[in-house]
Amino acid sequence: MGAKNVEDVYPLSPMQEGLLFHSLYAQDHAVYVTHITCTLENLDVPAFERAWQQVMDRHPALRTAFVWQNLEKPLQVVTRRVRIRIDQLDWRAFSREEQDARLKEFLQSEQNHDFKLSKAPLVRLTLFQTGANAFQFVYSHHHLLLDGWSDYLLLNEVFTFYEAFHAGRELHLEMPRPYRDYIAWLGQQDLSQAESFWRQLLQGFNSPTVLGVDQSPSSLPSQDETTIYFRLPVEITNALRTQARRQGLTLNTLTQGVWALLLSRYSGERDVVFGATVSGRPIEMKGVEKMMGVFINTLPVRVRVPSNVSVLAWLRELQLAQLAMRQYEYSPLVQIQGWSDVPRGTPLFDTILDFENHTAGTSLEELG
C-alpha cells in the first residue's frame, strides 16, 4: 500500500499476535476465516452496497492490514480508503436443490480461500440471486479484524444504514471510538498486578486437566476437524435461564460449573483447570461496547470441586471468582503460562469453554 493511503499504524493485541502466528503457520489452510450467511428478500442492491461502504469508512478496524516481515514485532496498518465490492452471481436458472448444492460447495471452497493479510480489506462479500426477489448473502472476514460481538455490531450497523438509504434518507450516527484506543489502553496496564493475581490463582497447579475419554486412533475422526452441533430445546434453555436468574447466577456460571463437574468426573481430579473465552472489553473504557475489533481473550479457569459443599454455594463462589478475574482479562495467555507451575512447552489447559451470549438475529447463521 502507498504511504499516502496509510491512516494509522500501531501494534497488535496479544490475541491478534496469536491469531497471526497461527494463520502464518497454517500456510495453505484458511484458519480463522469466519463466514456468515443469510437470506435476504426484496433487496435494494445499490443501497446495500452503499451501506457496507459507509460502515467500512466509519471503522478503522475494517480497513486494517497486517505487516510482519523484517519487523521485530508485527504491526497493523489502517488504510485511509478501502473500496468494498460485493461479488454478484445470478442463480435464478438453477433449481432449489442445485442452488443449495452450489451454496454448500461455495462455502466449502471459502474454507480454503484465505486472505492476503498484508492487503486490506480482509473482508469478502458475495451475493447470489436465487429468485426474482430472493438472495443468499455470504459475508467472510479474517478473525484478525473482528470478534463475534463486533460482527453483531457490524451487521446491525449495515442494516441500519441500509434501511435509511433504501428509504432515500441520509443517516448520521455517532462515530465510535477507534480500535487503536483499546491498543493504547492495553499498553497502560500494569502487568505486575496481573502477575500477582495469576500466580496466586494457579499456585500448586502443575499439569493440565485432561478430559479422560478414549482417544485411541480408532476413536478419532478421520478428518482433521469435526464439528458436532447439539441444540437444547427452547423450554430447557428458558428453564435454565430462569433458574439461574432466580439464584442470582449467570447462565455462563452455570455452564462453567457443569463443565467443571464433567472435567472432574472424567479426569478423576477435584482440582481442574480449563480455558474460557472472555469478552475482554474493559468496562472502564467509555464506549467500548460500540467499538469494533478483537477484544476477546482465552484465560484459565481453576475450579476446585469439593465433596461437602452445596452446589448452589459452590456456584456462587465460582461466580465471585469470575468477577475477580474481570479486571485482569487483558492478561496475555502466554504470560500467564509463564507465571504458572506448568512446565514450559506444556499447555496450561486441554479444553476450552466458549460461552457466547450475543446474536445477530434468527435470520443469520454463522457457519465459520
DAJOWO-V189464 format. One record per residue. RES is the residue in one letter. D_CENTER is the distance of its C-alpha to the mean C-alpha in whole Angstrom. Layout:
RES_D_CENTER / RES_D_CENTER
//
This chain:
M_27 / G_30 / A_31 / K_32 / N_28 / V_26 / E_25 / D_24 / V_23 / Y_21 / P_19 / L_16 / S_14 / P_14 / M_10 / Q_11 / E_14 / G_13 / L_11 / L_14 / F_16 / H_15 / S_15 / L_19 / Y_20 / A_19 / Q_21 / D_22 / H_19 / A_16 / V_13 / Y_9 / V_11 / T_9 / H_12 / I_13 / T_16 / C_19 / T_22 / L_24 / E_28 / N_30 / L_28 / D_30 / V_28 / P_30 / A_28 / F_25 / E_25 / R_26 / A_23 / W_21 / Q_23 / Q_23 / V_19 / M_19 / D_22 / R_21 / H_18 / P_18 / A_14 / L_15 / R_18 / T_17 / A_18 / F_18 / V_22 / W_23 / Q_26 / N_29 / L_27 / E_27 / K_23 / P_21 / L_20 / Q_18 / V_21 / V_21 / T_23 / R_25 / R_25 / V_23 / R_25 / I_22 / R_24 / I_23 / D_25 / Q_27 / L_29 / D_32 / W_32 / R_34 / A_37 / F_35 / S_35 / R_32 / E_32 / E_32 / Q_29 / D_27 / A_28 / R_27 / L_24 / K_23 / E_24 / F_23 / L_19 / Q_20 / S_21 / E_18 / Q_17 / N_19 / H_19 / D_17 / F_17 / K_20 / L_18 / S_21 / K_21 / A_20 / P_18 / L_15 / V_15 / R_17 / L_19 / T_21 / L_24 / F_26 / Q_29 / T_30 / G_33 / A_35 / N_32 / A_29 / F_26 / Q_23 / F_20 / V_18 / Y_15 / S_13 / H_11 / H_10 / H_7 / L_9 / L_10 / L_7 / D_4 / G_4 / W_7 / S_8 / D_8 / Y_11 / L_13 / L_13 / L_15 / N_16 / E_18 / V_19 / F_21 / T_22 / F_24 / Y_25 / E_27 / A_29 / F_29 / H_30 / A_33 / G_34 / R_33 / E_31 / L_29 / H_28 / L_25 / E_25 / M_23 / P_20 / R_19 / P_18 / Y_15 / R_18 / D_19 / Y_16 / I_17 / A_21 / W_20 / L_19 / G_22 / Q_24 / Q_23 / D_25 / L_24 / S_27 / Q_26 / A_23 / E_25 / S_28 / F_25 / W_23 / R_27 / Q_28 / L_26 / L_26 / Q_29 / G_31 / F_28 / N_29 / S_27 / P_24 / T_24 / V_24 / L_24 / G_28 / V_28 / D_29 / Q_28 / S_31 / P_31 / S_32 / S_29 / L_26 / P_25 / S_27 / Q_24 / D_21 / E_18 / T_19 / T_17 / I_19 / Y_18 / F_20 / R_20 / L_22 / P_25 / V_24 / E_27 / I_26 / T_22 / N_25 / A_27 / L_24 / R_23 / T_27 / Q_28 / A_25 / R_26 / R_29 / Q_29 / G_27 / L_24 / T_20 / L_19 / N_16 / T_19 / L_21 / T_18 / Q_18 / G_22 / V_22 / W_20 / A_22 / L_26 / L_25 / L_24 / S_27 / R_29 / Y_28 / S_28 / G_31 / E_30 / R_30 / D_28 / V_25 / V_21 / F_18 / G_15 / A_12 / T_9 / V_10 / S_9 / G_11 / R_12 / P_16 / I_18 / E_21 / M_20 / K_21 / G_19 / V_16 / E_15 / K_15 / M_14 / M_12 / G_10 / V_7 / F_8 / I_6 / N_9 / T_10 / L_14 / P_17 / V_19 / R_22 / V_24 / R_28 / V_29 / P_33 / S_35 / N_37 / V_35 / S_34 / V_31 / L_30 / A_31 / W_29 / L_26 / R_27 / E_27 / L_24 / Q_22 / L_24 / A_23 / Q_19 / L_21 / A_23 / M_19 / R_18 / Q_20 / Y_19 / E_15 / Y_15 / S_17 / P_16 / L_16 / V_19 / Q_21 / I_20 / Q_21 / G_25 / W_25 / S_26 / D_29 / V_27 / P_28 / R_27 / G_25 / T_24 / P_21 / L_21 / F_19 / D_19 / T_17 / I_13 / L_13 / D_9 / F_11 / E_9 / N_12 / H_11 / T_12 / A_13 / G_17 / T_18 / S_19 / L_16 / E_15 / E_11 / L_13 / G_10
//
